[in-house]
Amino acid sequence: MRFWAKIVNHRRVERDTVIEDYSSSNRTQKVTDALQSACAEFDLAVPMWLDVNIRDFQRTAKVRFGPDSFGEPIDFQYFEFQVIEEDY
């Protein structure tokens, strides 16, 4: 699987990264690991999955984490995380 994570502020991508995971882990574990890797790369706390985030990700394989998903203040508009290539 491949994931794209980006920090967006004022409709501009400030930082982004692509995380690849071709391990034999299940999809949920790959998502969790990739999200943690992206946050570590950005020196960012791992956001909380609110109900709205879970529903969005299940429906579109993409989620936006805003200020209410972080336990500390953030200096950007949102953090977006999405699947760009599924395992088949």
N, CA, C and O atoms as a GROMACS GRO file, in nm:
protein
  352
    1MET      N    1   0.084  -0.118   0.000
    1MET     CA    2   0.000   0.000   0.000
    1MET      C    3   0.088   0.124   0.000
    1MET      O    4   0.201   0.123   0.049
    2ARG      N    5   0.034   0.229  -0.056
    2ARG     CA    6   0.102   0.358  -0.054
    2ARG      C    7   0.007   0.462   0.003
    2ARG      O    8  -0.113   0.460  -0.024
    3PHE      N    9   0.062   0.551   0.083
    3PHE     CA   10  -0.016   0.656   0.150
    3PHE      C   11   0.048   0.791   0.121
    3PHE      O   12   0.170   0.802   0.106
    4TRP      N   13  -0.036   0.893   0.113
    4TRP     CA   14   0.012   1.029   0.095
    4TRP      C   15  -0.034   1.110   0.215
    4TRP      O   16  -0.153   1.116   0.244
    5ALA      N   17   0.059   1.171   0.284
    5ALA     CA   18   0.029   1.256   0.399
    5ALA      C   19   0.077   1.396   0.368
    5ALA      O   20   0.185   1.416   0.312
    6LYS      N   21  -0.005   1.494   0.406
    6LYS     CA   22   0.036   1.633   0.379
    6LYS      C   23  -0.019   1.727   0.483
    6LYS      O   24  -0.126   1.706   0.540
    7ILE      N   25   0.057   1.832   0.507
    7ILE     CA   26   0.016   1.941   0.594
    7ILE      C   27  -0.025   2.056   0.505
    7ILE      O   28   0.051   2.100   0.419
    8VAL      N   29  -0.147   2.105   0.526
    8VAL     CA   30  -0.203   2.210   0.442
    8VAL      C   31  -0.233   2.332   0.526
    8VAL      O   32  -0.288   2.322   0.636
    9ASN      N   33  -0.197   2.448   0.474
    9ASN     CA   34  -0.225   2.575   0.540
    9ASN      C   35  -0.263   2.678   0.433
    9ASN      O   36  -0.188   2.700   0.338
   10HIS      N   37  -0.377   2.738   0.449
   10HIS     CA   38  -0.426   2.838   0.354
   10HIS      C   39  -0.428   2.783   0.211
   10HIS      O   40  -0.381   2.848   0.117
   11ARG      N   41  -0.482   2.662   0.196
   11ARG     CA   42  -0.497   2.594   0.066
   11ARG      C   43  -0.365   2.565  -0.004
   11ARG      O   44  -0.363   2.544  -0.126
   12ARG      N   45  -0.256   2.564   0.071
   12ARG     CA   46  -0.125   2.535   0.015
   12ARG      C   47  -0.062   2.418   0.089
   12ARG      O   48  -0.063   2.414   0.212
   13VAL      N   49  -0.009   2.324   0.015
   13VAL     CA   50   0.061   2.212   0.077
   13VAL      C   51   0.196   2.262   0.126
   13VAL      O   52   0.280   2.306   0.047
   14GLU      N   53   0.216   2.256   0.258
   14GLU     CA   54   0.343   2.303   0.314
   14GLU      C   55   0.446   2.191   0.323
   14GLU      O   56   0.565   2.214   0.302
   15ARG      N   57   0.400   2.070   0.352
   15ARG     CA   58   0.488   1.954   0.360
   15ARG      C   59   0.409   1.833   0.316
   15ARG      O   60   0.289   1.825   0.341
   16ASP      N   61   0.475   1.739   0.253
   16ASP     CA   62   0.408   1.614   0.219
   16ASP      C   63   0.509   1.501   0.213
   16ASP      O   64   0.630   1.522   0.202
   17THR      N   65   0.457   1.380   0.221
   17THR     CA   66   0.540   1.261   0.214
   17THR      C   67   0.457   1.144   0.164
   17THR      O   68   0.335   1.142   0.180
   18VAL      N   69   0.524   1.049   0.106
   18VAL     CA   70   0.459   0.924   0.064
   18VAL      C   71   0.519   0.812   0.148
   18VAL      O   72   0.641   0.798   0.158
   19ILE      N   73   0.432   0.733   0.206
   19ILE     CA   74   0.472   0.620   0.289
   19ILE      C   75   0.433   0.493   0.215
   19ILE      O   76   0.319   0.481   0.169
   20GLU      N   77   0.524   0.399   0.204
   20GLU     CA   78   0.495   0.271   0.138
   20GLU      C   79   0.503   0.159   0.240
   20GLU      O   80   0.592   0.157   0.325
   21ASP      N   81   0.409   0.066   0.231
   21ASP     CA   82   0.408  -0.050   0.320
   21ASP      C   83   0.361  -0.170   0.239
   21ASP      O   84   0.242  -0.184   0.210
   22TYR      N   85   0.454  -0.257   0.204
   22TYR     CA   86   0.422  -0.377   0.128
   22TYR      C   87   0.438  -0.502   0.214
   22TYR      O   88   0.462  -0.612   0.163
   23SER      N   89   0.426  -0.483   0.344
   23SER     CA   90   0.438  -0.596   0.437
   23SER      C   91   0.313  -0.684   0.430
   23SER      O   92   0.219  -0.653   0.356
   24SER      N   93   0.313  -0.790   0.505
   24SER     CA   94   0.199  -0.882   0.507
   24SER      C   95   0.098  -0.844   0.615
   24SER      O   96   0.004  -0.920   0.640
   25SER      N   97   0.116  -0.730   0.680
   25SER     CA   98   0.021  -0.684   0.782
   25SER      C   99  -0.116  -0.660   0.721
   25SER      O  100  -0.129  -0.644   0.600
   26ASN      N  101  -0.219  -0.659   0.806
   26ASN     CA  102  -0.354  -0.630   0.755
   26ASN      C  103  -0.367  -0.480   0.727
   26ASN      O  104  -0.282  -0.400   0.766
   27ARG      N  105  -0.475  -0.443   0.660
   27ARG     CA  106  -0.495  -0.305   0.615
   27ARG      C  107  -0.495  -0.207   0.733
   27ARG      O  108  -0.432  -0.102   0.726
   28THR      N  109  -0.566  -0.242   0.839
   28THR     CA  110  -0.574  -0.153   0.955
   28THR      C  111  -0.436  -0.126   1.014
   28THR      O  112  -0.405  -0.013   1.049
   29GLN      N  113  -0.355  -0.229   1.026
   29GLN     CA  114  -0.221  -0.213   1.081
   29GLN      C  115  -0.135  -0.127   0.989
   29GLN      O  116  -0.056  -0.045   1.036
   30LYS      N  117  -0.149  -0.146   0.858
   30LYS     CA  118  -0.072  -0.065   0.763
   30LYS      C  119  -0.110   0.082   0.774
   30LYS      O  120  -0.024   0.170   0.770
   31VAL      N  121  -0.240   0.110   0.786
   31VAL     CA  122  -0.287   0.248   0.801
   31VAL      C  123  -0.230   0.310   0.928
   31VAL      O  124  -0.178   0.421   0.926
   32THR      N  125  -0.240   0.237   1.038
   32THR     CA  126  -0.189   0.286   1.166
   32THR      C  127  -0.039   0.312   1.160
   32THR      O  128   0.008   0.418   1.204
   33ASP      N  129   0.036   0.218   1.106
   33ASP     CA  130   0.182   0.234   1.097
   33ASP      C  131   0.220   0.351   1.006
   33ASP      O  132   0.310   0.428   1.039
   34ALA      N  133   0.152   0.364   0.893
   34ALA     CA  134   0.183   0.472   0.800
   34ALA      C  135   0.151   0.609   0.860
   34ALA      O  136   0.228   0.704   0.844
   35LEU      N  137   0.039   0.618   0.930
   35LEU     CA  138   0.002   0.744   0.994
   35LEU      C  139   0.106   0.781   1.099
   35LEU      O  140   0.147   0.897   1.107
   36GLN      N  141   0.150   0.685   1.179
   36GLN     CA  142   0.252   0.712   1.280
   36GLN      C  143   0.384   0.752   1.216
   36GLN      O  144   0.453   0.841   1.267
   37SER      N  145   0.420   0.689   1.106
   37SER     CA  146   0.545   0.724   1.036
   37SER      C  147   0.540   0.866   0.981
   37SER      O  148   0.636   0.941   0.994
   38ALA      N  149   0.428   0.901   0.921
   38ALA     CA  150   0.413   1.036   0.866
   38ALA      C  151   0.420   1.140   0.976
   38ALA      O  152   0.487   1.243   0.961
   39CYS      N  153   0.352   1.115   1.087
   39CYS     CA  154   0.355   1.210   1.198
   39CYS      C  155   0.495   1.223   1.256
   39CYS      O  156   0.538   1.333   1.292
   40ALA      N  157   0.568   1.113   1.265
   40ALA     CA  158   0.706   1.119   1.314
   40ALA      C  159   0.793   1.201   1.220
   40ALA      O  160   0.876   1.280   1.264
   41GLU      N  161   0.774   1.183   1.089
   41GLU     CA  162   0.851   1.259   0.991
   41GLU      C  163   0.823   1.408   1.000
   41GLU      O  164   0.913   1.490   0.982
   42PHE      N  165   0.698   1.443   1.029
   42PHE     CA  166   0.658   1.585   1.040
   42PHE      C  167   0.678   1.640   1.182
   42PHE      O  168   0.648   1.756   1.207
   43ASP      N  169   0.727   1.556   1.275
   43ASP     CA  170   0.739   1.593   1.416
   43ASP      C  171   0.605   1.645   1.468
   43ASP      O  172   0.596   1.755   1.522
   44LEU      N  173   0.505   1.563   1.451
   44LEU     CA  174   0.366   1.597   1.480
   44LEU      C  175   0.306   1.490   1.568
   44LEU      O  176   0.333   1.371   1.548
   45ALA      N  177   0.225   1.528   1.665
   45ALA     CA  178   0.154   1.431   1.748
   45ALA      C  179   0.056   1.353   1.660
   45ALA      O  180  -0.002   1.408   1.566
   46VAL      N  181   0.039   1.225   1.689
   46VAL     CA  182  -0.056   1.144   1.613
   46VAL      C  183  -0.196   1.191   1.648
   46VAL      O  184  -0.232   1.196   1.766
   47PRO      N  185  -0.277   1.226   1.547
   47PRO     CA  186  -0.411   1.278   1.574
   47PRO      C  187  -0.507   1.170   1.625
   47PRO      O  188  -0.486   1.051   1.603
   48MET      N  189  -0.610   1.216   1.693
   48MET     CA  190  -0.715   1.126   1.740
   48MET      C  191  -0.813   1.101   1.626
   48MET      O  192  -0.845   1.192   1.549
   49TRP      N  193  -0.860   0.978   1.615
   49TRP     CA  194  -0.961   0.943   1.514
   49TRP      C  195  -1.099   0.971   1.574
   49TRP      O  196  -1.150   0.892   1.653
   50LEU      N  197  -1.158   1.081   1.535
   50LEU     CA  198  -1.294   1.113   1.577
   50LEU      C  199  -1.392   1.037   1.486
   50LEU      O  200  -1.353   0.989   1.380
   51ASP      N  201  -1.517   1.026   1.528
   51ASP     CA  202  -1.616   0.952   1.449
   51ASP      C  203  -1.624   1.002   1.305
   51ASP      O  204  -1.633   0.922   1.212
   52VAL      N  205  -1.621   1.132   1.286
   52VAL     CA  206  -1.629   1.188   1.151
   52VAL      C  207  -1.507   1.147   1.068
   52VAL      O  208  -1.520   1.122   0.948
   53ASN      N  209  -1.390   1.138   1.130
   53ASN     CA  210  -1.269   1.096   1.059
   53ASN      C  211  -1.281   0.950   1.015
   53ASN      O  212  -1.245   0.916   0.902
   54ILE      N  213  -1.331   0.867   1.102
   54ILE     CA  214  -1.346   0.725   1.071
   54ILE      C  215  -1.442   0.707   0.954
   54ILE      O  216  -1.414   0.632   0.861
   55ARG      N  217  -1.556   0.775   0.960
   55ARG     CA  218  -1.655   0.764   0.851
   55ARG      C  219  -1.596   0.811   0.718
   55ARG      O  220  -1.615   0.745   0.616
   56ASP      N  221  -1.528   0.924   0.718
   56ASP     CA  222  -1.467   0.976   0.595
   56ASP      C  223  -1.365   0.877   0.538
   56ASP      O  224  -1.365   0.850   0.418
   57PHE      N  225  -1.280   0.823   0.624
   57PHE     CA  226  -1.177   0.731   0.577
   57PHE      C  227  -1.238   0.601   0.524
   57PHE      O  228  -1.192   0.548   0.423
   58GLN      N  229  -1.339   0.551   0.590
   58GLN     CA  230  -1.405   0.429   0.542
   58GLN      C  231  -1.472   0.452   0.406
   58GLN      O  232  -1.472   0.363   0.322
   59ARG      N  233  -1.527   0.570   0.386
   59ARG     CA  234  -1.600   0.601   0.262
   59ARG      C  235  -1.506   0.636   0.146
   59ARG      O  236  -1.531   0.595   0.033
   60THR      N  237  -1.400   0.711   0.172
   60THR     CA  238  -1.319   0.766   0.063
   60THR      C  239  -1.170   0.729   0.067
   60THR      O  240  -1.096   0.765  -0.025
   61ALA      N  241  -1.127   0.658   0.172
   61ALA     CA  242  -0.985   0.626   0.192
   61ALA      C  243  -0.900   0.752   0.205
   61ALA      O  244  -0.781   0.753   0.173
   62LYS      N  245  -0.963   0.859   0.254
   62LYS     CA  246  -0.895   0.987   0.273
   62LYS      C  247  -0.955   1.053   0.397
   62LYS      O  248  -1.076   1.044   0.420
   63VAL      N  249  -0.871   1.118   0.475
   63VAL     CA  250  -0.920   1.183   0.596
   63VAL      C  251  -0.843   1.313   0.620
   63VAL      O  252  -0.724   1.324   0.590
   64ARG      N  253  -0.914   1.410   0.675
   64ARG     CA  254  -0.852   1.536   0.714
   64ARG      C  255  -0.864   1.550   0.866
   64ARG      O  256  -0.973   1.540   0.922
   65PHE      N  257  -0.751   1.574   0.929
   65PHE     CA  258  -0.749   1.597   1.073
   65PHE      C  259  -0.730   1.746   1.097
   65PHE      O  260  -0.627   1.802   1.061
   66GLY      N  261  -0.829   1.809   1.158
   66GLY     CA  262  -0.821   1.950   1.191
   66GLY      C  263  -0.773   1.971   1.333
   66GLY      O  264  -0.732   1.876   1.400
   67PRO      N  265  -0.778   2.095   1.380
   67PRO     CA  266  -0.729   2.126   1.515
   67PRO      C  267  -0.796   2.046   1.627
   67PRO      O  268  -0.732   2.019   1.729
   68ASP      N  269  -0.922   2.008   1.608
   68ASP     CA  270  -0.992   1.933   1.713
   68ASP      C  271  -0.944   1.789   1.727
   68ASP      O  272  -0.981   1.722   1.824
   69SER      N  273  -0.863   1.739   1.634
   69SER     CA  274  -0.812   1.602   1.639
   69SER      C  275  -0.677   1.592   1.710
   69SER      O  276  -0.627   1.482   1.735
   70PHE      N  277  -0.619   1.706   1.742
   70PHE     CA  278  -0.488   1.707   1.806
   70PHE      C  279  -0.500   1.752   1.951
   70PHE      O  280  -0.584   1.836   1.983
   71GLY      N  281  -0.418   1.696   2.038
   71GLY     CA  282  -0.421   1.730   2.179
   71GLY      C  283  -0.342   1.855   2.212
   71GLY      O  284  -0.333   1.895   2.328
   72GLU      N  285  -0.284   1.916   2.111
   72GLU     CA  286  -0.204   2.038   2.130
   72GLU      C  287  -0.232   2.133   2.015
   72GLU      O  288  -0.281   2.090   1.910
   73PRO      N  289  -0.203   2.260   2.031
   73PRO     CA  290  -0.225   2.356   1.922
   73PRO      C  291  -0.141   2.321   1.798
   73PRO      O  292  -0.028   2.272   1.811
   74ILE      N  293  -0.196   2.346   1.681
   74ILE     CA  294  -0.124   2.323   1.556
   74ILE      C  295  -0.110   2.455   1.482
   74ILE      O  296  -0.192   2.545   1.499
   75ASP      N  297  -0.008   2.466   1.399
   75ASP     CA  298   0.016   2.591   1.327
   75ASP      C  299  -0.014   2.577   1.178
   75ASP      O  300   0.050   2.641   1.094
   76PHE      N  301  -0.111   2.493   1.145
   76PHE     CA  302  -0.154   2.472   1.008
   76PHE      C  303  -0.306   2.448   1.009
   76PHE      O  304  -0.366   2.431   1.115
   77GLN      N  305  -0.365   2.448   0.891
   77GLN     CA  306  -0.510   2.434   0.880
   77GLN      C  307  -0.556   2.290   0.904
   77GLN      O  308  -0.646   2.266   0.985
   78TYR      N  309  -0.494   2.195   0.835
   78TYR     CA  310  -0.529   2.054   0.856
   78TYR      C  311  -0.418   1.962   0.807
   78TYR      O  312  -0.330   2.001   0.730
   79PHE      N  313  -0.426   1.839   0.854
   79PHE     CA  314  -0.334   1.732   0.815
   79PHE      C  315  -0.419   1.631   0.738
   79PHE      O  316  -0.518   1.579   0.790
   80GLU      N  317  -0.379   1.604   0.615
   80GLU     CA  318  -0.456   1.512   0.530
   80GLU      C  319  -0.377   1.383   0.509
   80GLU      O  320  -0.255   1.385   0.489
   81PHE      N  321  -0.448   1.272   0.514
   81PHE     CA  322  -0.387   1.140   0.501
   81PHE      C  323  -0.476   1.057   0.410
   81PHE      O  324  -0.597   1.048   0.433
   82GLN      N  325  -0.418   0.997   0.308
   82GLN     CA  326  -0.500   0.918   0.216
   82GLN      C  327  -0.425   0.800   0.158
   82GLN      O  328  -0.302   0.800   0.148
   83VAL      N  329  -0.503   0.699   0.120
   83VAL     CA  330  -0.448   0.583   0.052
   83VAL      C  331  -0.439   0.620  -0.096
   83VAL      O  332  -0.538   0.665  -0.154
   84ILE      N  333  -0.322   0.601  -0.156
   84ILE     CA  334  -0.308   0.630  -0.298
   84ILE      C  335  -0.289   0.503  -0.381
   84ILE      O  336  -0.300   0.506  -0.503
   85GLU      N  337  -0.260   0.391  -0.313
   85GLU     CA  338  -0.249   0.264  -0.384
   85GLU      C  339  -0.283   0.151  -0.286
   85GLU      O  340  -0.216   0.135  -0.184
   86GLU      N  341  -0.384   0.076  -0.318
   86GLU     CA  342  -0.425  -0.038  -0.235
   86GLU      C  343  -0.347  -0.163  -0.273
   86GLU      O  344  -0.298  -0.175  -0.386
   87ASP      N  345  -0.337  -0.256  -0.180
   87ASP     CA  346  -0.285  -0.389  -0.211
   87ASP      C  347  -0.394  -0.469  -0.281
   87ASP      O  348  -0.511  -0.458  -0.247
   88TYR      N  349  -0.355  -0.547  -0.377
   88TYR     CA  350  -0.455  -0.631  -0.446
   88TYR      C  351  -0.414  -0.773  -0.444
   88TYR      O  352  -0.485  -0.859  -0.497
   0.00000   0.00000   0.00000
